[in-house]
Amino acid sequence: MANRTRDPEGRLSLETVLSPEQAGRAADVLAALSGLSKSAVKDAMAKGAAWWRRGDRGPTVRLRRAT
């Protein structure tokens, strides 16, 4: 289950934990969870809007490519 919120300026914030069975291409997974179109997700990723972290202790890194 994804935690979706919007800030006062209308920006979407999405935080979730994925299981190995849910793994896939980042753009596909984010589009399914956010309700945004795949092209909108790819555009946001290109602009630096997508971040991810593997596990509790891993570094948080920015996703820029949709693959």
PEQUIFEN-V8651 format. One line per field, one symbol per residue. phi: phi as a letter, one per 20 degrees, with the letter a starting at -180 (. if undefined). psi: psi as a letter, one per 40 degrees, with the letter a starting at -180 (. if undefined). A space follows every 50 residues. Layout:
# PEQUIFEN-V8651
phi = ???
psi = ???
This chain:
# PEQUIFEN-V8651
phi = .eedccegenfecccbddegfefafgfffffffeneffffffffffened cbbemfdffeceedeed
psi = hihhihideehhhhhihiiddeiahdddddddddeiidddddddddefeh iihhadeiihihhdie.
